[in-house]
Every structure is written in structure tokens, then in C-alpha cells.
Amino acid sequence: MENVDTEKWITLATEYGIRILAAIIIWIVGLWIIKRLLKGTKKVMSSSNYDESLQKFLLNLLGWILKILLILAILAKLGVETTSFAAILAAAGLAIGMALQGSLGNFAGGVLIMIFKPIKIGDLIEAQGEIGVVKQIEIFTTKLTGLSNKEIIIPNGALSNGNIINYTTEGTRRVDLIFGVGYDSDIKKTKEVLMQVVTTHPKVLQEPAPAVTVLELADSSINFAVRPWCETADYWNVYFDVTEQTKEALDAAGIEIPYPHHVEIRKQG
């Protein structure tokens, strides 16, 4: 009797040991094949000039699908009834889906971003109260690099349903500045000084032409709107340079700057 039990345990151990070993081999080989498939798919997409954002999104999605199929194949090899497992998975998926409606919304948002392409990697955007350069568009979230080099993660659901300001699409931006001078200042001379500053700056575009106009007669100053255009990448350089050089030029021309002086940026409409 003991010999029969021993033989039975040996048979079971051998059978399941072989299955486990086969499952491990399938997992290792499967991951290698998935890696090769993803690499080949990426090569095809790159040669077909697919958008970089779309490439990463599709490769990420394809990787998850292939890994799920690999897990199902391993379960089948271990003797798990995959049809029953699929039914359990579907029921669990429904329950999880109800609990994770936000995540599903983010997934749908990611798909919409890939289809309509309001943004792409490398774009400078403003969305959900944040400004940054798009670093990566993933299945559920989009990652930005903020102006102070901080990482910003925005859920795709909120991103796709909210307003997006894309500063890169048009290639150029207008720098909106306001400078105030004293009421005793000569308006014509002040405009000439301000125009000289923006027209001589090497990164200010000549087309569209920069503009200098009287904006308002404020309580303690005559405010001038200074509107130079530049490449998007040069925006902050032009902003800081023009601000500094305007102060120097007005001082050199003997034009009074009221104290305290207020300079502000008005968002481009």
C-alpha cells in the first residue's frame, strides 16, 4: 500500500514538475518573443514615420496585451481551464471596471489624444493649470517637464476633456509686456526708445513686426504695450532681455520710470 502511495506521489510530482518547468520555459521564451516583436514593431513604425507619441502609446498597449495572452497560455499549460478562467476574469473585470471608472476614463482619454493629436512629445503646453514640455504620453497619464525641470503627471481623462493651450503648434509666440513712464515723458520719444529695443534684439522676429502702443493712462503712469514676436523656444530669453534692456534704454534717454514700477505679462489670447 505504501509503495502504491509513493508511486502515486512520484507520478504526480513528475507530472506537475514537468508542467511547472514547461510553464517557466514558456514564460522566458514568451518574454523574449514579446521583446523581439515590440522591437520589430517599433522599427516598422519608425520607418513609416509614425508620430513618436503614438509609437510609445501603441507599443505600451501591445506589450500589455501580449503579456496577458502569455499568462493565459501558461495557465493552460498548468492545467487551468482557461474558459472558466476567462469567465471569472470577465466577472472580475466588470467589478474592477466599476471600481476603476476613473482609470478607464483615463485610458479612453489616452486613446482620444492619440487619435486627434492635440499634443505630441516635445510640445510646450498649458493644461490643468500646469505649463510644461510633453515628455511622454502613456496609456493612463501624460508626463510633462515643467519650466523649473519638475515632472508633472496629468491624467489623460482630465487632459482630453479640458482646455489645452499648445504654444509649439504655431512655432512663434508674442511676448506681451507693459511698461509705464511718467506723465511728463514725451510719448513719441518713449515709443522710439521702446521700438529701438525690440527691433535690435537678435531673437525678435521682424515678421510679424513688433508693436509699441499707448495702452492706457493709468493713475501714476502712461502705460505702453510692447509686443515683440519670437520663436517659441526663445520666449523667456526675449522676455527677460527686453525687460532689462528697456530699463537701461529709458534711463539713458532720461525718461522717468515711476516708482514702484509694475511690469506684467498678459497671456496671449
HUQUIZI-V700570 format. One record per pair of residues at least 12 apart in sequence whose C-alpha atoms are under 10 Angstrom apart, sorted by sequence separation. I is the first residue (numbers start at 1). J is the second residue. D is the distance in whole Angstrom. If there is no record, write none. Layout:
I/J/D, I/J/D
//
This chain:
43/55/10, 121/133/8, 122/134/5, 123/135/8, 132/144/5, 133/145/5, 134/146/9, 141/153/6, 142/154/5, 143/155/9, 198/210/7, 199/211/10, 212/224/7, 213/225/5, 214/226/9, 42/55/7, 45/58/10, 72/85/9, 120/133/9, 121/134/5, 122/135/6, 131/144/8, 132/145/5, 133/146/6, 140/153/10, 141/154/6, 142/155/6, 143/156/10, 198/211/9, 212/225/6, 213/226/7, 41/55/9, 42/56/9, 45/59/10, 72/86/9, 120/134/7, 121/135/6, 122/136/9, 130/144/9, 131/145/8, 132/146/4, 133/147/8, 140/154/9, 141/155/4, 142/156/6, 198/212/9, 211/225/8, 212/226/5, 213/227/9, 228/242/9, 119/134/8, 120/135/9, 121/136/6, 131/146/6, 132/147/6, 140/155/6, 141/156/5, 142/157/10, 179/194/9, 195/210/8, 211/226/6, 212/227/6, 42/58/9, 120/136/8, 121/137/7, 130/146/8, 131/147/7, 132/148/9, 133/149/10, 135/151/9, 137/153/10, 139/155/9, 140/156/6, 141/157/8, 195/211/7, 210/226/8, 211/227/5, 212/228/9, 226/242/9, 41/58/10, 42/59/7, 120/137/8, 130/147/10, 131/148/10, 132/149/9, 134/151/10, 135/152/9, 136/153/10, 137/154/10, 138/155/10, 139/156/8, 140/157/8, 141/158/9, 142/159/8, 194/211/9, 195/212/6, 210/227/5, 211/228/6, 226/243/10, 41/59/8, 119/137/9, 126/144/10, 132/150/9, 133/151/10, 134/152/9, 135/153/10, 138/156/8, 141/159/9, 194/212/7, 195/213/10, 209/227/9, 210/228/4, 211/229/9, 125/144/9, 132/151/9, 133/152/9, 134/153/10, 137/156/9, 193/212/10, 194/213/10, 209/228/7, 210/229/6, 38/58/10, 39/59/9, 124/144/9, 132/152/8, 191/211/9, 192/212/9, 208/228/8, 209/229/7, 210/230/9, 243/263/8, 38/59/6, 41/62/10, 121/142/10, 123/144/9, 124/145/9, 125/146/10, 131/152/9, 191/212/6, 207/228/10, 208/229/7, 37/59/10, 38/60/9, 121/143/9, 122/144/9, 124/146/9, 130/152/8, 190/212/10, 191/213/7, 206/228/9, 207/229/8, 208/230/9, 114/137/9, 121/144/9, 122/145/10, 124/147/10, 130/153/10, 191/214/8, 204/227/10, 205/228/7, 206/229/8, 207/230/9, 38/62/8, 113/137/9, 114/138/10, 130/154/9, 190/214/10, 204/228/6, 205/229/5, 206/230/9, 37/62/10, 38/63/7, 114/139/10, 203/228/10, 204/229/6, 205/230/5, 37/63/9, 128/154/8, 187/213/10, 203/229/9, 204/230/5, 205/231/8, 239/265/9, 110/137/8, 111/138/10, 127/154/9, 128/155/10, 187/214/8, 201/228/10, 203/230/6, 204/231/8, 34/62/9, 35/63/8, 38/66/10, 110/138/7, 111/139/8, 198/226/8, 202/230/10, 203/231/8, 34/63/7, 37/66/10, 110/139/6, 111/140/9, 113/142/10, 175/204/10, 198/227/8, 199/228/8, 34/64/10, 109/139/9, 110/140/6, 128/158/8, 174/204/10, 194/224/9, 198/228/6, 204/234/9, 35/66/10, 107/138/9, 108/139/9, 109/140/8, 110/141/7, 127/158/9, 128/159/7, 174/205/10, 194/225/10, 195/226/8, 197/228/10, 198/229/9, 203/234/7, 204/235/9, 31/63/10, 34/66/7, 106/138/10, 107/139/6, 108/140/8, 109/141/9, 110/142/8, 127/159/7, 173/205/10, 194/226/7, 195/227/10, 203/235/9, 33/66/10, 34/67/8, 106/139/8, 107/140/5, 127/160/10, 128/161/10, 133/166/10, 172/205/9, 191/224/8, 195/228/9, 106/140/5, 107/141/8, 128/162/7, 129/163/10, 131/165/9, 133/167/10, 174/208/9, 178/212/10, 180/214/10, 183/217/9, 190/224/9, 191/225/10, 203/237/8, 204/238/7, 31/66/9, 104/139/10, 105/140/8, 106/141/7, 127/162/7, 128/163/7, 129/164/10, 131/166/10, 133/168/9, 175/210/9, 177/212/10, 178/213/10, 179/214/10, 180/215/10, 183/218/9, 187/222/9, 191/226/9, 203/238/7, 221/256/10, 222/257/10, 30/66/9, 31/67/8, 34/70/9, 103/139/10, 104/140/8, 106/142/10, 127/163/6, 128/164/8, 131/167/10, 172/208/9, 174/210/9, 178/214/10, 179/215/9, 180/216/9, 182/218/10, 183/219/10, 185/221/9, 202/238/9, 221/257/8, 222/258/10, 30/67/8, 103/140/7, 126/163/8, 127/164/5, 128/165/10, 178/215/8, 180/217/9, 181/218/10, 183/220/7, 184/221/9, 185/222/8, 187/224/9, 201/238/8, 221/258/7, 102/140/10, 103/141/9, 126/164/6, 127/165/6, 178/216/10, 180/218/9, 182/220/7, 183/221/6, 184/222/9, 203/241/10, 204/242/10, 220/258/7, 221/259/10, 30/69/10, 31/70/8, 125/164/7, 126/165/5, 127/166/9, 181/220/9, 182/221/5, 183/222/6, 220/259/9, 223/262/10, 27/67/9, 30/70/7, 125/165/5, 126/166/7, 180/220/9, 181/221/5, 182/222/6, 183/223/10, 198/238/9, 201/241/8, 220/260/10, 221/261/9, 223/263/10, 29/70/10, 30/71/9, 124/165/9, 125/166/4, 126/167/8, 180/221/5, 181/222/5, 182/223/9, 201/242/8, 220/261/10, 221/262/10, 118/160/9, 124/166/6, 125/167/6, 179/221/9, 180/222/5, 181/223/7, 27/70/7, 30/73/10, 113/156/8, 123/166/7, 124/167/5, 125/168/7, 179/222/8, 180/223/4, 181/224/8, 198/241/9, 26/70/8, 27/71/8, 30/74/10, 112/156/9, 113/157/10, 116/160/10, 123/167/7, 124/168/6, 125/169/9, 179/223/6, 180/224/6, 197/241/9, 198/242/7, 201/245/9, 26/71/9, 110/155/9, 111/156/9, 112/157/9, 119/164/9, 123/168/5, 124/169/9, 178/223/6, 179/224/5, 180/225/9, 197/242/7, 198/243/10, 27/73/9, 109/155/8, 110/156/5, 111/157/10, 113/159/9, 118/164/8, 119/165/9, 120/166/10, 122/168/8, 123/169/7, 178/224/6, 179/225/7, 197/243/9, 26/73/8, 27/74/7, 109/156/5, 110/157/7, 113/160/6, 118/165/9, 119/166/7, 177/224/8, 178/225/5, 179/226/7, 197/244/10, 198/245/9, 23/71/9, 26/74/7, 106/154/10, 107/155/9, 108/156/8, 109/157/4, 112/160/7, 113/161/10, 118/166/8, 120/168/10, 177/225/6, 178/226/6, 194/242/9, 197/245/7, 198/246/9, 25/74/10, 106/155/6, 107/156/7, 108/157/7, 109/158/8, 110/159/9, 111/160/9, 112/161/10, 119/168/9, 120/169/10, 176/225/7, 177/226/5, 178/227/9, 197/246/6, 23/73/9, 24/74/8, 105/155/9, 106/156/5, 107/157/7, 109/159/7, 110/160/8, 119/169/8, 176/226/6, 177/227/6, 196/246/9, 197/247/10, 23/74/5, 26/77/9, 105/156/8, 106/157/4, 109/160/5, 118/169/9, 175/226/8, 176/227/5, 177/228/9, 194/245/9, 195/246/10, 197/248/10, 22/74/8, 23/75/8, 103/155/9, 104/156/10, 105/157/5, 106/158/7, 108/160/9, 109/161/8, 174/226/10, 175/227/6, 176/228/7, 194/246/6, 197/249/7, 23/76/9, 57/110/8, 58/111/10, 102/155/9, 103/156/9, 104/157/8, 105/158/9, 106/159/9, 174/227/6, 175/228/6, 176/229/9, 193/246/8, 194/247/10, 196/249/9, 197/250/10, 20/74/9, 23/77/6, 57/111/9, 102/156/10, 103/157/8, 106/160/9, 173/227/10, 174/228/6, 175/229/6, 19/74/9, 22/77/8, 23/78/7, 102/157/8, 105/160/10, 173/228/9, 174/229/4, 175/230/8, 194/249/8, 19/75/10, 22/78/9, 58/114/9, 102/158/10, 173/229/6, 174/230/6, 193/249/7, 194/250/8, 19/76/10, 20/77/8, 21/78/10, 54/111/10, 57/114/8, 172/229/7, 173/230/6, 174/231/9, 175/232/10, 193/250/7, 19/77/6, 20/78/7, 172/230/6, 173/231/6, 174/232/9, 19/78/6, 54/113/9, 55/114/10, 171/230/9, 172/231/4, 173/232/5, 190/249/10, 193/252/10, 18/78/9, 19/79/8, 53/113/10, 54/114/6, 171/231/6, 172/232/5, 173/233/9, 175/235/7, 190/250/8, 193/253/8, 17/78/10, 53/114/8, 54/115/9, 170/231/9, 171/232/6, 172/233/8, 173/234/9, 174/235/8, 175/236/9, 189/250/10, 16/78/8, 170/232/9, 171/233/9, 172/234/9, 173/235/7, 177/239/8, 193/255/9, 16/79/9, 51/114/9, 54/117/9, 168/231/9, 169/232/9, 172/235/9, 175/238/8, 176/239/8, 190/253/9, 53/117/9, 168/232/6, 174/238/10, 175/239/6, 179/243/9, 189/253/9, 190/254/10, 167/232/7, 168/233/8, 174/239/10, 177/242/9, 178/243/9, 190/255/7, 51/117/9, 53/119/9, 54/120/8, 167/233/10, 177/243/8, 189/255/9, 190/256/10, 53/120/6, 54/121/9, 175/242/10, 179/246/9, 52/120/8, 53/121/6, 179/247/9, 187/255/10, 51/120/8, 52/121/7, 53/122/9, 181/250/9, 185/254/9, 186/255/8, 51/121/9, 52/122/10, 185/255/6, 184/255/9, 185/256/7, 184/256/8, 185/257/9, 182/255/8, 183/256/9, 181/255/7, 182/256/5, 183/257/10, 181/256/6, 182/257/6, 183/258/9, 180/256/9, 181/257/5, 182/258/6, 61/138/9, 180/257/6, 181/258/6, 182/259/9, 60/138/7, 61/139/7, 179/257/9, 180/258/7, 181/259/10, 57/136/9, 59/138/10, 60/139/7, 179/258/10, 180/259/10, 56/136/8, 57/137/7, 58/138/9, 181/261/8, 53/134/9, 56/137/7, 57/138/6, 58/139/9, 180/261/7, 53/135/9, 55/137/10, 56/138/7, 57/139/6, 179/261/8, 180/262/7, 53/136/7, 54/137/8, 56/139/9, 57/140/10, 179/262/7, 180/263/8, 52/136/9, 53/137/6, 54/138/9, 178/262/8, 179/263/6, 52/137/9, 53/138/8, 178/263/5, 179/264/8, 177/263/7, 178/264/6, 177/264/6, 178/265/7, 176/264/8, 177/265/5, 178/266/8, 176/265/6, 177/266/7, 175/265/8, 176/266/6, 177/267/10, 175/266/9, 176/267/7, 175/267/9, 176/268/7, 174/267/9, 175/268/8, 174/268/7, 173/268/8, 174/269/10, 167/268/10, 124/232/9, 123/232/10, 124/233/9
//
